[in-house]
């Protein structure tokens, strides 16, 4: 895996900080988007030489058999290109399994260099080099096709890092009647503040399945449900409160109300992986959310000029886009296809569904479907890995 999380100094992370996120930190002095460095003279360009230097310092490139890379997609492709072009004793040419988990243009070269990068991405994904890609969900695969004209197979994320943490593993005595409301950019906007107040008022009036002592709903940014955990966090952070909750705390909640901040979001997969009964806005409600808090996946503009333009654009401003565009892309998202999700048309509908649902049965059905997905995705990854290793 590219990068060494346990290392005291990670050269690749430093490269990302300087050349990809440098635009936010240093007035775009070294940003990839400022210069046409992605060309045949790349060896003379500082970003390219710095990337090669960073890759040469990574132990996996010296003794590994296969590279697995996931995020950002642009960095994975740039690293694979650099590895095969500038291979030497300190950096071997290795096959790569690319798990596309972010939109292609996130962190990619911009300006005059973007077209060259898009051509390179297409050539790597369709060329003879040992690179196999699997998109994380149908949306990213469809967006990639509209940008490059390349079809990449897709499979949902699995969130295997959660281990055995799950809703069904919680003892009845440890479960909480509280409904978790996931964090969302919407709540940072005036519309979201009104929405939150309205949600609380409806809850008080209708008395849904919730914990009245905690205001009926547990919003992710408020202090932990576990007072002991809060004390530990407060001591460890010199008096500050950590609003990020543990997976165990989330799995103890009776259900979750998930409000998307993007068309593709890992939080949704994590809730499904833990079998937490999840309710969320239905499509008619959901397509209005980007008007208040735009979805980042649609903010990266760029496609190869020779690729026929799609009827529904892959990048747009929600304020100017037709509702048809958002409606179109919704049906490529996991939100539309995962079963046993409570899709609500309004706040009253959400309160009603949470109060009448057989939550334990929903959790069991979610677990069965997840196990089916896991078998399919792991089989696809195993086949790709076997092919790549046979060519190395």
C-alpha positions in Angstrom: 0.0 0.0 0.0 1.5 3.3 -1.0 2.4 5.4 2.0 3.8 4.3 5.4 1.3 5.4 8.1 3.6 4.2 10.9 6.7 6.0 9.6 7.9 9.1 11.4 8.4 10.8 8.1 6.3 9.9 5.1 7.8 11.4 1.9 4.6 10.7 -0.1 2.4 12.5 2.5 4.8 15.5 2.3 4.6 15.5 -1.5 0.8 15.6 -1.3 0.9 18.4 1.3 3.1 20.5 -0.9 1.9 19.9 -4.4 -1.8 18.9 -4.1 -2.9 20.8 -1.0 -0.3 23.5 -1.3 -2.7 25.7 -3.1 -4.7 26.2 0.1 -1.6 26.6 2.3 0.9 28.6 0.2 -1.2 30.7 -2.1 -0.9 28.2 -5.0 2.9 28.7 -5.2 3.5 25.0 -5.9 0.0 23.8 -6.8 -0.2 21.2 -9.6 -2.9 23.3 -11.1 -0.7 26.3 -11.8 1.7 24.9 -14.4 1.8 22.6 -17.4 4.3 20.2 -15.8 2.4 17.0 -17.0 4.1 16.6 -20.4 7.0 15.0 -22.2 9.4 17.2 -20.3 8.2 16.0 -16.9 11.7 15.0 -15.8 12.6 18.7 -15.7 9.5 19.7 -13.7 9.8 20.0 -9.9 6.5 18.2 -9.0 7.5 15.1 -11.1 11.0 14.9 -9.8 9.8 15.3 -6.2 7.2 12.6 -6.7 9.8 10.2 -8.0 12.0 11.0 -5.1 9.2 10.3 -2.6 8.3 7.0 -4.3 11.9 5.8 -4.2 11.9 6.3 -0.4 9.1 3.8 0.1 10.0 0.3 1.2 7.1 -1.4 -0.6 8.5 -0.3 -4.0 11.7 -2.0 -3.2 10.5 -5.4 -2.0 6.8 -5.7 -2.8 5.0 -7.9 -5.3 1.9 -5.8 -5.9 0.7 -2.3 -5.1 -2.8 -1.5 -3.9 -3.8 2.1 -4.1 -7.2 3.8 -3.4 -7.1 7.5 -2.7 -6.9 9.9 -4.3 -7.3 8.3 -7.7 -5.2 11.0 -9.3 -2.3 10.3 -7.0 -2.5 6.5 -7.7 -2.4 7.1 -11.4 0.5 9.6 -11.2 2.4 7.2 -8.9 1.9 4.3 -11.3 3.1 6.4 -14.2 6.2 7.6 -12.4 7.0 4.2 -11.1 7.0 2.6 -14.6 8.7 5.6 -16.3 11.5 6.1 -13.9 12.1 2.6 -12.4 15.6 1.9 -11.1 17.2 -0.1 -8.3 15.3 1.8 -5.6 11.9 1.8 -7.4 10.8 -1.4 -9.2 8.0 -1.7 -11.7 5.1 -3.3 -9.9 1.6 -4.2 -11.0 -1.1 -2.1 -9.3 -4.6 -2.8 -8.2 -6.4 0.5 -8.2 -9.5 0.8 -6.0 -11.1 4.1 -7.3 -12.6 5.6 -4.2 -12.6 9.3 -5.2 -13.6 11.3 -8.3 -10.9 11.3 -10.9 -10.0 15.0 -10.8 -9.7 15.4 -7.1 -6.1 16.4 -6.5 -5.3 16.1 -10.2 -3.2 18.6 -12.2 -5.3 21.5 -13.4 -5.1 24.3 -15.9 -3.2 23.5 -19.1 -2.0 20.2 -17.6 -5.5 18.8 -17.1 -6.0 17.6 -20.6 -2.6 15.8 -20.6 -3.5 14.1 -17.3 -6.9 13.0 -18.6 -5.2 11.4 -21.7 -2.7 9.7 -19.5 -5.4 8.4 -17.2 -7.3 6.9 -20.2 -4.1 5.4 -21.6 -3.2 3.8 -18.3 -6.7 2.3 -17.7 -6.9 0.9 -21.3 -3.2 0.2 -22.1 -1.0 -2.9 -21.8 0.6 -2.0 -18.4 -0.4 -4.2 -15.4 -3.0 -1.9 -13.9 -6.5 -3.2 -13.0 -9.1 -0.8 -11.6 -12.3 -1.3 -9.7 -14.5 1.7 -9.0 -16.1 2.1 -5.5 -19.7 2.1 -6.6 -21.6 2.7 -9.8 -21.5 6.5 -9.6 -17.7 6.8 -9.8 -17.7 4.3 -12.7 -20.3 6.2 -14.6 -18.6 9.5 -14.0 -15.3 8.1 -15.2 -17.0 6.9 -18.4 -18.3 10.4 -19.1 -14.9 11.9 -18.5 -12.6 9.5 -20.3 -14.9 7.2 -22.3 -13.5 4.2 -20.4 -15.7 1.6 -18.7 -14.4 0.4 -15.3 -16.2 -2.3 -13.3 -17.6 -1.3 -10.0 -18.4 -2.7 -6.6 -19.5 -1.1 -3.3 -17.1 -0.4 -0.5 -17.0 -3.0 2.3 -15.7 -1.0 5.3 -13.8 -4.2 6.5 -11.9 -2.1 9.0 -14.9 -2.1 11.3 -14.2 -5.7 12.2 -16.9 -7.2 14.4 -18.4 -3.9 15.5 -22.2 -4.1 14.8 -25.7 -3.3 15.8 -26.6 -7.0 16.3 -23.5 -7.6 18.5 -24.8 -5.1 21.1 -26.6 -6.6 24.1 -30.1 -5.4 24.7 -29.2 -3.8 28.0 -26.5 -1.7 26.3 -28.6 -0.4 23.4 -29.8 3.1 23.5 -33.3 4.4 22.3 -31.5 7.4 20.7 -31.6 8.0 17.0 -28.2 9.0 15.6 -28.3 12.0 13.2 -25.0 11.8 11.2 -22.9 14.8 10.7 -23.5 16.7 7.5 -22.4 19.9 5.9 -26.1 20.9 5.7 -26.0 21.7 9.4 -23.3 24.4 8.8 -25.8 26.3 6.6 -28.7 28.5 7.7 -31.1 26.0 6.0 -29.6 23.2 8.1 -30.0 25.1 11.3 -33.7 25.6 10.6 -34.0 21.9 9.6 -32.5 20.8 12.9 -34.8 23.0 14.9 -37.8 21.7 12.9 -36.7 18.1 13.4 -36.5 18.7 17.2 -39.9 20.3 17.4 -41.6 17.5 15.4 -39.9 15.0 17.6 -41.1 16.6 20.8 -44.7 16.8 19.5 -44.8 13.3 18.0 -42.7 11.4 20.6 -40.9 9.1 18.2 -38.7 6.2 19.1 -36.0 8.3 20.7 -34.4 9.3 24.0 -36.2 12.3 25.5 -33.5 13.0 28.0 -31.1 13.7 25.2 -33.4 15.8 23.1 -34.8 12.8 21.2 -32.0 12.8 18.7 -28.2 12.5 19.1 -26.5 14.8 16.6 -23.0 13.6 15.9 -21.3 16.8 16.8 -22.6 16.9 20.4 -20.7 15.3 23.3 -20.5 11.5 23.5 -23.3 9.4 24.9 -20.7 7.7 27.1 -19.9 10.1 29.9 -16.8 8.1 30.9 -15.5 8.3 27.4 -16.0 12.0 27.4 -14.0 12.4 30.6 -11.1 10.5 29.0 -11.2 12.5 25.9 -11.4 15.8 27.8 -8.3 14.8 29.8 -6.5 13.7 26.6 -7.2 16.8 24.7 -6.4 19.3 27.4 -10.0 20.3 28.1 -11.3 20.0 24.5 -14.2 17.7 23.6 -13.8 15.2 20.7 -17.0 15.2 18.7 -16.0 12.2 16.6 -17.8 9.1 18.0 -16.5 5.6 18.2 -18.1 2.9 16.0 -19.2 1.1 19.1 -21.2 4.2 20.2 -22.8 4.5 16.8 -23.8 0.8 16.8 -25.5 1.2 20.2 -28.1 3.6 18.8 -31.6 2.4 17.9 -31.3 3.7 14.4 -29.6 6.4 12.3 -30.9 9.3 10.2 -28.3 9.7 7.5 -28.2 13.1 5.6 -25.8 12.9 2.6 -23.1 15.5 2.1 -22.2 14.0 -1.3 -23.6 11.6 -3.8 -20.9 9.1 -2.7 -20.2 8.9 1.0 -18.4 6.3 3.1 -20.5 7.0 6.2 -23.5 5.3 4.5 -21.4 2.2 3.9 -20.2 2.2 7.5 -23.7 2.3 8.9 -24.7 -0.5 6.6 -21.7 -2.5 7.5 -22.6 -2.2 11.2 -26.2 -3.1 10.3 -27.5 0.0 12.0 -31.1 0.5 10.7 -30.8 3.6 8.6 -33.3 6.2 7.4 -32.5 8.9 4.9 -34.2 11.4 2.5 -35.9 9.8 -0.5 -34.8 11.0 -3.9 -37.4 13.9 -4.1 -36.1 15.2 -0.8 -32.5 14.4 -1.4 -32.0 16.3 -4.7 -32.9 19.6 -2.9 -30.0 19.2 -0.3 -27.1 20.3 -2.7 -28.9 23.7 -3.1 -28.0 24.4 0.5 -24.7 22.4 0.8 -23.2 21.5 -2.6 -22.0 18.0 -3.3 -18.2 17.9 -3.8 -18.2 15.1 -6.4 -19.9 17.5 -8.9 -17.5 20.4 -8.4 -14.5 19.0 -10.5 -14.9 20.1 -14.1 -13.1 18.3 -16.9 -13.4 15.7 -19.6 -11.6 14.6 -22.8 -12.8 16.7 -25.7 -13.2 13.6 -27.9 -15.7 12.0 -25.4 -19.3 12.8 -26.4 -20.9 15.1 -24.0 -23.4 13.4 -21.7 -27.0 14.7 -21.5 -26.5 14.9 -17.8 -23.2 16.8 -16.9 -20.7 15.2 -14.5 -19.9 18.6 -13.0 -22.2 21.5 -12.3 -23.4 24.1 -9.9 -26.6 22.9 -8.1 -28.0 26.4 -8.2 -27.9 26.3 -12.0 -28.3 22.6 -12.7 -31.6 21.1 -13.7 -33.2 18.8 -11.0 -33.0 16.2 -13.8 -29.2 16.1 -13.5 -29.3 15.4 -9.7 -32.1 12.9 -10.2 -30.1 11.1 -12.9 -27.0 10.7 -10.8 -28.9 9.7 -7.7 -29.8 6.4 -9.3 -26.1 5.6 -9.8 -25.5 6.0 -6.0 -25.5 3.4 -3.3 -28.4 5.3 -1.7 -30.7 4.1 -4.5 -29.7 0.5 -4.7 -29.0 -0.8 -1.1 -32.2 -2.5 0.2 -33.7 -2.2 3.7 -33.0 1.5 3.9 -35.9 3.7 5.2 -36.3 6.3 2.4 -38.4 9.2 3.8 -40.3 11.9 2.0 -40.5 14.3 4.9 -39.7 14.8 8.6 -43.1 13.5 9.7 -42.7 10.5 7.4 -39.2 9.8 8.9 -40.7 10.0 12.5 -43.5 7.6 11.5 -41.1 5.1 9.9 -38.8 5.0 12.9 -41.6 4.5 15.3 -43.2 1.5 13.5 -40.1 -0.3 12.0 -39.0 -3.7 13.3 -35.5 -2.5 13.8 -34.0 -5.8 14.8 -35.4 -7.5 11.7 -34.1 -4.7 9.5 -30.6 -5.1 11.0 -30.7 -8.8 10.2 -31.7 -8.2 6.6 -29.0 -5.6 6.2 -26.4 -8.1 7.5 -27.5 -10.8 5.0 -27.3 -8.3 2.1 -23.9 -7.1 3.2 -22.6 -10.6 3.3 -23.8 -11.1 -0.2 -22.0 -8.0 -1.4 -18.8 -8.9 0.4 -18.7 -12.3 -1.3 -19.1 -10.7 -4.7 -16.6 -7.9 -4.2 -13.9 -10.0 -2.6 -14.2 -12.6 -5.4 -13.7 -9.8 -8.0 -10.7 -8.5 -6.1 -9.2 -12.0 -5.8 -9.5 -12.6 -9.5 -7.9 -9.2 -10.3 -5.1 -9.9 -7.9 -4.4 -13.3 -9.3 -4.2 -11.9 -12.9 -1.8 -9.1 -11.8 0.5 -11.4 -9.9 0.6 -13.9 -12.8 1.9 -11.1 -15.0 4.6 -9.8 -12.6 
